[in-house]
Amino acid sequence: MLNSFRRLSNSKIGLIVLAILGAMIGLGFVMMDMQNITGGMGGATGDTVAKVGRQRIGYAELQDRVRRAFEAARQQQPELTMAEFVRQGSVEQILQQLADGAALEQFAKQQDFGVSRKMEDAQIVSAPAFRGLNGKFDQSAFEAFLYRQRVSEKQVRADLARDMYLTQLLVPVTGASLAPASLTLPYASMLLEQRSGRAQFVPVSAMKAPPPTDAELQSYYRKNIARYTTPERRTVRYALINRADFEAAAQPTDAEIAEAYEAKKADYAPKETRTITQVILPNEDAARDLAAKVAAGSSMADAARARGLESVTLSDQTQAAYAEASSPAIAAAVFSTPEGKVAAPARSGLGWHVARVDKITAVPGKTLDQVRGELAEQLKKTKADQTLADAIAKIEDSIADGATFDEVVTAAKLKPVTTPALLKDGRNPDAPDAAVAPELPAVMKSAFGMEVGDDPVTDQVVPNQVFAVIKTDSVVPPTPQPLASIRDKVATDFGAERALAASRKAAEAMAAKINGGTAFAQAVSGTGVPLPSSTTLEGRRGELLRDGAQPQPQMAALFELTRGKARVVPAPDNSGWYVVALDGIVAGNAQNQPQLIEATRVQFSPVLGQEYGQQLAAAARKTVGVEINAAAVARLKAELIGGARGQ
């Protein structure tokens, strides 16, 4: 429904890309993956691109952030280039995020918010990336992270502190907003609006056209030569490295299994878990009021929803795990609360927790014999992974020392394969019906990133399972197919395009007559073309805007027209065009439908919270002052584009 409101209002609400949201998400990022913070590292050295209050954002820092964001984007869009990334406004967006974060942090400090070193320690200790094999914080893992990311502990702590400042500032603003009835009623009523009309389909099949002449065919072929050009192809040699080949030699010994059991003994000890439903509120009064309602019999979900919030259920929590997500004091209180009862509200760095104990489960301990199989599988996987990694490292070292593809394959006892000239997706255009080997799409994707003469590379074919040594042998440039060999296909394409254009012309003439005052039936009969019967359209706006709905184009057009008017919309499969005319509108009125108004309010409130967050960010920028060095930003953009033309 939220997307529905965005489409209805064309508001900028749905287009907000606030840096503060990234900061808000920071309240949970440490629990998910500490590596997320690496996007925020980088010293502000060199030229200044922006001055935010007392803080300066350096040229190098912005450059580093942009490059990291670009690499992250390429994980989703491998074909993305730096030039496209920059032209999409990414540099400005990332600078806006940096400026908003700095402004909000300084604003929070001005309002006497605080972050202690102990709070920073708690975030670092709870990060999964810094845990050792025993599941506890490992200082060496933390130091290795700092080394890999080329950052200092001071920089990590600075980013953590900023996230916690912003969390304290933003959660109360964005998480507890309630949309007033005066705002939600018009939208709820709009969902009840009903419309009726008619649609006339003008199919391509009804259009009669003579076959193309030789001259027309030649001209069409030349204009659409790209359509009839076989894309670049490449011949490749590759050899697969299969993880399964290393598993046979990876069986753990009894001593290794016993050692692993001792390392995880705490995990196999008897313990108690609890399923907890909680809501985090901005202040003590609200928390105590909600706790009282739940204790009196209201469900946690209903009580939270009444305040524009959502409850969260945490299943099978240990006291230690829940303490990491709240605080040791809150966890102790919750784990001393009987099943079915609500713990006394308590405060953490995130706000005031109201928690209900839904279920208490006693988990018995496990002996070595009970978990022997489980540990054996874990150790087998670890040893196989290490053996595979060593083999790949050995191959990569050989390549770095100048070994050829044949030498590498022979030394590693791999089976080489030579492909014919294939497309990037692994298909062979000379044998379109031939099956594509499962590994070929990944192999060819890697091969298309290489040039003839480049050293072989190793790449993943199936993540963590199958790898390949790959070498590009030759490149066949894009080649147009001769017209003589595809004449029938070109003639068919030409006829289909001509018929589609004729269909559109007839539909537009019909719509023009209706918009000029001609009756619908008369406009249809005036085309002089045998057409199928028109269809009646009826529907309610809410049905079109329901989450997951995929309305037909003619129904979508019905709700964009004014009464008595018509418009032309294409059929989704290029089979013709629809002429859609609106006959009647029955306005909706949700005044007597409190459930719909409430549902609308609940869905609208998070959007309103984002609006409040945006206003707070703007106020923070105004309070501390933000100056952007447009010349430095332009220079950085030019450098990024100029230095990455080959990406």
MIKOL-719307 format. One line per 8 residues: number of its first residue (from 1); their letters; for each residue z, x, y of C-alpha. Coordinates in steps of 0.02 Angstrom, whole numbers, plus 50000, padded with zeros to 5 digits. Example, Ala and Ser with C-alpha at 12.3 -4.5 7.8 and 13.67 -1.06 7.14 Angstrom:
# MIKOL-719307
1 = as = 50390/50615/49775 | 50357/50684/49947
This chain:
# MIKOL-719307
1 = mlnsfrrl = 50000/50000/50000 | 50033/50146/50116 | 49849/50194/50109 | 49809/50014/50148 | 49906/50021/50311 | 49818/50181/50359 | 49648/50102/50333 | 49700/49943/50420
9 = snskigli = 49766/50020/50578 | 49659/50177/50590 | 49820/50254/50651 | 49852/50439/50659 | 50005/50404/50553 | 49910/50442/50394 | 49831/50597/50467 | 49991/50689/50513
17 = vlailgam = 49991/50866/50446 | 50162/50916/50508 | 50231/51086/50481 | 50398/50998/50477 | 50349/50914/50315 | 50324/51084/50238 | 50495/51130/50302 | 50568/50968/50238
25 = iglgfvmm = 50500/51002/50066 | 50593/51166/50079 | 50753/51078/50028 | 50689/51075/49850 | 50569/51221/49842 | 50697/51347/49785 | 50736/51239/49634 | 50551/51231/49588
33 = dmqnitgg = 50481/51405/49618 | 50544/51541/49731 | 50368/51611/49744 | 50326/51472/49866 | 50415/51564/50003 | 50299/51712/49995 | 50176/51616/50103 | 50301/51633/50243
41 = mggatgdt = 50323/51821/50239 | 50247/51946/50357 | 50313/52037/50507 | 50259/51988/50682 | 50176/52151/50727 | 50029/52191/50839 | 49964/52066/50967 | 50058/51906/50998
49 = vakvgrqr = 49962/51746/50957 | 50100/51629/51014 | 50267/51633/51102 | 50391/51500/51045 | 50548/51502/51149 | 50624/51674/51120 | 50518/51708/50966 | 50345/51786/50958
57 = igyaelqd = 50218/51751/50820 | 50119/51909/50787 | 49934/51929/50754 | 49968/52013/50587 | 50089/51876/50533 | 49962/51738/50567 | 49824/51839/50484 | 49932/51862/50329
65 = rvrrafea = 49977/51677/50322 | 49795/51626/50337 | 49741/51744/50198 | 49878/51682/50083 | 49833/51501/50119 | 49650/51539/50088 | 49687/51617/49919 | 49792/51465/49873
73 = arqqqpel = 49650/51348/49925 | 49526/51446/49820 | 49630/51409/49667 | 49577/51228/49691 | 49404/51262/49766 | 49334/51424/49693 | 49174/51405/49796 | 49269/51398/49962
81 = tmaefvrq = 49225/51538/50083 | 49334/51608/50219 | 49206/51552/50349 | 49218/51371/50288 | 49407/51383/50281 | 49415/51443/50461 | 49288/51315/50524 | 49392/51175/50449
89 = gsveqilq = 49528/51216/50576 | 49644/51302/50453 | 49692/51442/50573 | 49747/51316/50705 | 49842/51212/50576 | 49935/51362/50507 | 49978/51423/50682 | 50040/51247/50722
97 = qladgaal = 50151/51254/50568 | 50223/51422/50621 | 50253/51362/50798 | 50332/51198/50743 | 50446/51287/50620 | 50503/51413/50750 | 50528/51279/50883 | 50628/51166/50767
105 = eqfakqqd = 50735/51310/50707 | 50781/51360/50884 | 50809/51177/50930 | 50927/51158/50780 | 51026/51311/50834 | 51040/51240/51010 | 51118/51084/50934 | 51248/51193/50844
113 = fgvsrkme = 51177/51176/50669 | 51226/51322/50560 | 51172/51417/50405 | 51293/51538/50324 | 51254/51688/50216 | 51342/51598/50074 | 51215/51456/50087 | 51074/51583/50079
121 = daqivsap = 51156/51663/49927 | 51164/51495/49839 | 50979/51465/49864 | 50931/51638/49801 | 51046/51629/49649 | 50979/51458/49600 | 50795/51508/49608 | 50713/51506/49434
129 = afrglngk = 50604/51656/49481 | 50760/51765/49494 | 50839/51720/49326 | 50850/51837/49179 | 50831/51798/48994 | 51009/51729/48990 | 50964/51599/49121 | 51073/51677/49255
137 = fdqsafea = 51031/51766/49418 | 50962/51940/49387 | 50970/52064/49530 | 50830/52169/49454 | 50715/52017/49447 | 50753/51983/49630 | 50715/52163/49679 | 50554/52162/49576
145 = flyrqrvs = 50501/52005/49670 | 50532/52091/49837 | 50430/52241/49780 | 50283/52138/49716 | 50274/52034/49875 | 50303/52183/49989 | 50443/52096/50084 | 50623/52138/50121
153 = ekqvradl = 50779/52041/50076 | 50803/52012/50262 | 50635/51924/50273 | 50674/51816/50122 | 50840/51766/50198 | 50759/51728/50366 | 50637/51607/50284 | 50775/51527/50182
161 = ardmyltq = 50882/51506/50337 | 50738/51425/50431 | 50708/51303/50289 | 50891/51255/50285 | 50898/51232/50474 | 50747/51118/50466 | 50817/51023/50317 | 50977/50986/50411
169 = llvpvtga = 50879/50933/50564 | 50741/50831/50483 | 50814/50741/50333 | 50922/50623/50440 | 50773/50589/50555 | 50636/50562/50426 | 50735/50497/50279 | 50830/50350/50350
177 = slapaslt = 50704/50259/50459 | 50685/50070/50446 | 50530/49982/50509 | 50577/49829/50614 | 50514/49655/50568 | 50414/49647/50730 | 50310/49791/50664 | 50296/49742/50481
185 = lpyasmll = 50262/49554/50502 | 50084/49575/50573 | 50038/49693/50432 | 50114/49581/50299 | 50018/49433/50372 | 49858/49533/50374 | 49875/49559/50186 | 49869/49369/50164
193 = eqrsgraq = 49709/49346/50265 | 49573/49259/50164 | 49385/49273/50191 | 49233/49190/50117 | 49049/49230/50128 | 48890/49261/50031 | 48797/49411/49965 | 48612/49425/49927
201 = fvpvsamk = 48557/49569/49815 | 48387/49645/49851 | 48349/49746/49693 | 48234/49894/49684 | 48148/49811/49535 | 48085/49671/49648 | 47988/49793/49755 | 47806/49817/49704
209 = appptdae = 47719/49975/49759 | 47558/50063/49706 | 47571/50228/49610 | 47571/50384/49719 | 47411/50475/49757 | 47391/50659/49715 | 47415/50703/49899 | 47576/50599/49910
217 = lqsyyrkn = 47641/50677/49751 | 47605/50854/49812 | 47689/50817/49979 | 47842/50739/49896 | 47857/50886/49775 | 47853/51012/49919 | 47981/50915/50022 | 48098/50903/49873
225 = iaryttpe = 48064/51073/49797 | 48250/51110/49784 | 48271/50962/49667 | 48142/51036/49548 | 48203/51215/49557 | 48297/51290/49411 | 48454/51371/49486 | 48495/51554/49465
233 = rrtvryal = 48525/51607/49285 | 48605/51759/49210 | 48607/51850/49044 | 48779/51909/48994 | 48865/52011/48861 | 49043/51964/48816 | 49174/51987/48681 | 49322/51873/48651
241 = inradfea = 49504/51931/48636 | 49600/51795/48544 | 49789/51783/48554 | 49795/51713/48378 | 49737/51883/48312 | 49899/51961/48376 | 50020/51831/48308 | 50020/51892/48127
249 = aaqptdae = 50100/52057/48178 | 50225/51974/48294 | 50351/51907/48167 | 50529/51941/48230 | 50661/52026/48121 | 50829/51948/48077 | 50914/52072/48194 | 50802/52018/48339
257 = iaeayeak = 50840/51835/48304 | 51028/51869/48300 | 51017/51965/48463 | 50922/51822/48546 | 51055/51699/48486 | 51193/51804/48563 | 51098/51812/48728 | 51084/51622/48731
265 = kadyapke = 51251/51582/48654 | 51304/51483/48807 | 51153/51370/48787 | 51200/51329/48608 | 51385/51299/48641 | 51452/51119/48640 | 51428/51034/48808 | 51431/50869/48899
273 = trtitqvi = 51285/50801/48998 | 51277/50656/49117 | 51138/50544/49180 | 51168/50520/49366 | 51085/50407/49493 | 51110/50465/49672 | 51059/50436/49852 | 51080/50562/49993
281 = lpnedaar = 51122/50486/50163 | 51133/50562/50337 | 51315/50518/50378 | 51482/50476/50299 | 51491/50294/50359 | 51323/50251/50282 | 51372/50340/50120 | 51538/50249/50104
289 = dlaakvaa = 51456/50081/50141 | 51324/50108/50007 | 51454/50169/49882 | 51557/50012/49912 | 51407/49899/49880 | 51365/49989/49717 | 51548/49983/49661 | 51546/49796/49697
297 = gssmadaa = 51400/49769/49579 | 51238/49805/49673 | 51116/49921/49588 | 51096/50093/49666 | 50908/50064/49682 | 50928/49899/49776 | 51064/49966/49890 | 50959/50118/49933
305 = rarglesv = 50800/50016/49959 | 50891/49904/50083 | 50912/50060/50191 | 50732/50116/50173 | 50779/50249/50045 | 50744/50280/49862 | 50874/50324/49731 | 50843/50468/49611
313 = tlsdqtqa = 50898/50473/49430 | 50942/50644/49358 | 50944/50634/49168 | 51053/50737/49052 | 51127/50850/49185 | 51253/50986/49144 | 51387/51016/49273 | 51312/51186/49315
321 = ayaeassp = 51138/51116/49338 | 51199/50973/49447 | 51303/51095/49550 | 51144/51191/49592 | 51062/51030/49652 | 51214/50977/49756 | 51369/51087/49767 | 51507/51142/49647
329 = aiaaavfs = 51632/51024/49729 | 51518/50873/49715 | 51476/50916/49535 | 51660/50930/49491 | 51693/50759/49568 | 51548/50677/49479 | 51594/50754/49311 | 51771/50687/49328
337 = tpegkvaa = 51707/50510/49362 | 51707/50387/49214 | 51544/50315/49147 | 51480/50169/49250 | 51581/50217/49404 | 51534/50286/49575 | 51603/50453/49630 | 51681/50466/49802
345 = parsglgw = 51547/50512/49932 | 51543/50698/49969 | 51440/50810/50082 | 51323/50955/50040 | 51198/51049/50146 | 51073/50909/50112 | 51183/50765/50172 | 51309/50642/50098
353 = hvarvdki = 51291/50612/49911 | 51328/50443/49833 | 51319/50465/49643 | 51344/50343/49499 | 51376/50405/49322 | 51256/50302/49215 | 51288/50386/49047 | 51396/50523/48971
361 = tavpgktl = 51327/50615/48820 | 51423/50738/48712 | 51305/50872/48647 | 51369/50967/48494 | 51344/51154/48480 | 51215/51237/48367 | 51240/51377/48243 | 51123/51524/48218
369 = dqvrgela = 51052/51446/48060 | 51017/51283/48152 | 50913/51369/48287 | 50840/51511/48184 | 50668/51430/48175 | 50668/51390/48360 | 50717/51567/48408 | 50592/51641/48286
377 = eqlkktka = 50451/51544/48368 | 50508/51596/48542 | 50519/51779/48493 | 50353/51771/48402 | 50271/51702/48559 | 50352/51834/48668 | 50300/51977/48554 | 50123/51909/48535
385 = dqtladai = 50109/51890/48724 | 50166/52068/48750 | 50049/52139/48617 | 49904/52042/48692 | 49949/52101/48868 | 49957/52281/48806 | 49785/52266/48724 | 49708/52195/48882
393 = akiedsia = 49791/52328/48989 | 49721/52462/48874 | 49545/52389/48892 | 49562/52379/49081 | 49623/52559/49088 | 49471/52613/48986 | 49355/52522/49105 | 49442/52603/49253
401 = dgatfdev = 49414/52772/49170 | 49226/52738/49160 | 49204/52664/48986 | 49050/52555/48960 | 49050/52381/48886 | 48989/52446/48717 | 49122/52583/48714 | 49262/52461/48757
409 = vtaaklkp = 49207/52334/48627 | 49189/52466/48492 | 49359/52544/48527 | 49446/52375/48526 | 49350/52317/48371 | 49285/52161/48459 | 49129/52061/48417 | 48999/52067/48559
417 = vttpallk = 48888/51918/48603 | 48729/51924/48709 | 48675/51761/48792 | 48503/51702/48846 | 48478/51667/49033 | 48610/51533/49067 | 48662/51427/49215 | 48832/51445/49294
425 = dgrnpdap = 48905/51305/49186 | 48843/51388/49026 | 48694/51274/48994 | 48524/51341/48943 | 48387/51252/49043 | 48259/51308/48915 | 48359/51218/48780 | 48442/51071/48870
433 = daavapel = 48499/50987/48708 | 48582/51143/48638 | 48772/51139/48621 | 48871/51244/48745 | 48998/51359/48663 | 49176/51317/48723 | 49201/51486/48804 | 49036/51492/48899
441 = pavmksaf = 49084/51393/49057 | 49228/51514/49093 | 49126/51667/49044 | 48978/51619/49154 | 49090/51576/49301 | 49157/51752/49295 | 48984/51827/49267 | 48916/51739/49421
449 = gmevgddp = 49047/51830/49523 | 48978/51999/49469 | 48821/52097/49504 | 48709/52192/49384 | 48780/52368/49374 | 48960/52315/49405 | 49091/52374/49281 | 49142/52252/49144
457 = vtdqvvpn = 49289/52139/49182 | 49421/52049/49080 | 49454/51868/49118 | 49542/51716/49044 | 49437/51594/48946 | 49581/51484/48885 | 49739/51515/48988 | 49859/51629/48894
465 = qvfavikt = 49761/51606/48732 | 49586/51678/48741 | 49521/51817/48853 | 49350/51899/48864 | 49272/52064/48912 | 49120/52016/49017 | 48967/52112/49079 | 48820/52041/49180
473 = dsvvpptp = 48656/52113/49114 | 48521/52029/49219 | 48492/51896/49353 | 48350/51770/49353 | 48329/51704/49532 | 48304/51517/49568 | 48131/51467/49505 | 48033/51308/49550
481 = qplasird = 47965/51215/49400 | 47774/51198/49408 | 47720/51025/49464 | 47600/51012/49318 | 47744/51026/49193 | 47852/50892/49275 | 47719/50778/49352 | 47783/50620/49266
489 = kvatdfga = 47962/50652/49323 | 47907/50683/49503 | 47802/50525/49501 | 47950/50424/49436 | 48066/50497/49570 | 47937/50461/49705 | 47917/50280/49648 | 48105/50252/49640
497 = eralaasr = 48131/50322/49815 | 47988/50219/49886 | 48056/50060/49804 | 48232/50095/49868 | 48165/50116/50045 | 48068/49953/50030 | 48224/49865/49965 | 48324/49925/50114
505 = kaaeamaa = 48188/49873/50236 | 48185/49697/50163 | 48376/49686/50167 | 48386/49746/50347 | 48254/49619/50401 | 48355/49482/50317 | 48518/49538/50401 | 48432/49545/50570
513 = kinggtaf = 48375/49365/50552 | 48550/49307/50505 | 48625/49400/50652 | 48495/49318/50763 | 48551/49144/50711 | 48440/49105/50561 | 48526/49013/50419 | 48569/49120/50269
521 = aqavsgtg = 48460/49024/50145 | 48312/49024/50265 | 48328/49212/50294 | 48327/49241/50106 | 48175/49134/50073 | 48084/49217/50217 | 48074/49385/50130 | 47927/49330/50023
529 = vplpsstt = 48001/49426/49877 | 48071/49344/49719 | 48257/49380/49725 | 48405/49336/49613 | 48521/49196/49668 | 48647/49238/49802 | 48830/49252/49755 | 48985/49179/49839
537 = legrrgel = 49116/49302/49899 | 49299/49253/49917 | 49452/49361/49927 | 49616/49408/50009 | 49633/49570/50104 | 49787/49622/50007 | 49687/49619/49845 | 49566/49748/49917
545 = lrdgaqpq = 49703/49859/49984 | 49814/49860/49831 | 49851/50037/49770 | 49722/50088/49642 | 49601/49949/49689 | 49417/49994/49695 | 49334/49847/49784 | 49149/49815/49770
553 = pqmaalfe = 49052/49872/49925 | 49002/49693/49967 | 49185/49638/49966 | 49236/49785/50075 | 49096/49739/50197 | 49157/49558/50203 | 49321/49615/50283 | 49232/49722/50413
561 = ltrgkarv = 49120/49583/50484 | 49144/49455/50620 | 49114/49272/50579 | 48930/49223/50564 | 48867/49401/50556 | 48787/49501/50416 | 48767/49683/50368 | 48678/49785/50236
569 = vpapdnsg = 48771/49891/50107 | 48699/49996/49965 | 48727/49958/49783 | 48833/50098/49706 | 48700/50146/49578 | 48550/50150/49699 | 48484/49994/49613 | 48457/49906/49779
577 = wyvvaldg = 48543/49840/49935 | 48660/49695/49972 | 48653/49582/50124 | 48830/49520/50156 | 48866/49376/50276 | 49039/49315/50330 | 49061/49125/50335 | 49247/49093/50359
585 = ivagnaqn = 49416/49172/50396 | 49587/49097/50358 | 49721/49196/50447 | 49874/49245/50346 | 50053/49207/50394 | 50193/49297/50304 | 50330/49215/50409 | 50395/49119/50259
593 = qpqlieat = 50372/49258/50132 | 50524/49371/50153 | 50487/49466/49992 | 50317/49520/50057 | 50391/49567/50225 | 50525/49669/50138 | 50399/49756/50025 | 50293/49796/50176
601 = rvqfspvl = 50444/49863/50269 | 50495/49975/50123 | 50318/50047/50110 | 50302/50066/50298 | 50469/50152/50328 | 50419/50325/50261 | 50268/50323/50378 | 50383/50279/50521
609 = gqeygqql = 50495/50423/50469 | 50346/50540/50483 | 50312/50472/50657 | 50493/50508/50705 | 50476/50682/50633 | 50319/50712/50734 | 50406/50655/50892 | 50554/50769/50855
617 = aaaarktv = 50436/50916/50830 | 50351/50878/50995 | 50520/50868/51081 | 50572/51034/51005 | 50411/51117/51065 | 50437/51047/51239 | 50619/51101/51244 | 50597/51281/51188
625 = gveinaaa = 50422/51304/51261 | 50264/51354/51165 | 50126/51465/51232 | 49969/51496/51129 | 49863/51653/51157 | 49693/51570/51137 | 49599/51735/51154 | 49698/51815/51012
633 = varlkael = 49672/51663/50901 | 49484/51666/50936 | 49478/51852/50897 | 49569/51825/50733 | 49449/51686/50682 | 49299/51796/50721 | 49375/51939/50622 | 49412/51828/50472
641 = iggargq = 49236/51757/50470 | 49151/51924/50503 | 49253/52015/50373 | 49228/51888/50235 | 49044/51843/50236 | 49027/51892/50056 | 49171/51787/49994
